[in-house]
Amino acid sequence: MALPSLRGVSLTIGMAAFVGSAMIGIGVTGGCSDDASSSESTEASASGTGGSGAAGSGSASSGSGDGGAGGASSSSSNASSSSSASSSSSASSGGGGDPEPVRFVGNITTSGQIEGNFLKYWNQITPENESKWDAVEPQRDRMNWSKTDAIYKFAKDNKIPFKWHTFVWGGQQPRWIEGLPRNEQAEEVEELIREVCTRYPDMEMIDVVNEPPPHTRPATMDALGGAGASGYDWIVKAFQLARQYCPKSILILNDYNTIEFGNDNNNIINIARKVKEAGAPIDAIGCQAHGTGNMPVATIKGFLDKITSETGLPIYITEYDLNIADDQRQKQVMEEQFTMFWNHENIKGITLWGYVYGTTWVKDSGLIKNGQPRPAMQWLMDFLGK
């Protein structure tokens, strides 16, 4: 599957099935749900996901209702030719317009492992927890690259895009950073970005800032410039450092509830516009898309269209899951929402947040249960022509 050139790096995605039940170890002991003790856990309650096992559970923003209401035709544009569709994206990516968006349907590591069947289903990978700052540098200046080395190598060996998640975030940051003087905090952030970009120079995408206020407040905010003239000078600085050291990568501002609730939608738009005006080389908006199970497709699309029109930036769906226990209901919502995502001209890639039932961050969102695909997974693979 040929992809657009990414700042001079030619990419090809291998879609051959990688069959087998064995998992590829990356040196992680035990399972780890995403952000179990930090702010992305708050995301579940904020989004209304909360791990409920009820059919159709999910967030209920004002004006939202049954996930079927306002839904797009479930098969209005089948993606059986999706292997070639990945090269169809050519929109400007903002931030100077150099990195071109990459089209894919990806997933994450599973309890610290890469499933042996990963390439059978997905053509992009994001480490769930392994690339977060507290995992990479649990002690100051003592880096642990073993997990990210393995995931990055897997991506490069199989010619699929790799996304770093994340540089600056108020969750899963090492505790030692909190007590440092501001000048040392700033030095440590730059050191992290520099070392990551030096070690992994061909990362296709980076979540540079994840879940900005009011959702989380990084310990390094003031050290990076605080509010400043733009109101978000610390975000501007983070993106400038990322562009300086990772010139080939697509730089993403990632957040949750951006396509579920009006206030959060307005917030991400406001931040993106202000930091762009202040010189931040932001290339795309990441919309996590947890907790959309009860939302009408028309509502979600309206929020996506608003981000598109008011920021001018491409969008990535970065952490999609459907915590719906009822198989047929999950399939129905997947058909409606995923079809809309795939057909939306400004969505350049979709990453699902786990797929093995019982290991996903949000309960009941798994798509393969007891080794067998649930109906939503069967539909998705048919839709993608796999």
PyMOL commands that set and color helices and strands:
alter all, ss='L'
color gray80, all
select helices_A, chain A and resi 39-47+82-85+118-121+133-136+146-157+175-177+182-199+233-245+262-277+297-311+327-343+375-383
alter helices_A, ss='H'
color red, helices_A
select strands_A, chain A and resi 23-25+105-108+113-115+125-126+163-169+205-210+250-255+284-287+315-320+347-352+368-369+372-373
alter strands_A, ss='S'
color yellow, strands_A
deselect
rebuild
show_as cartoon
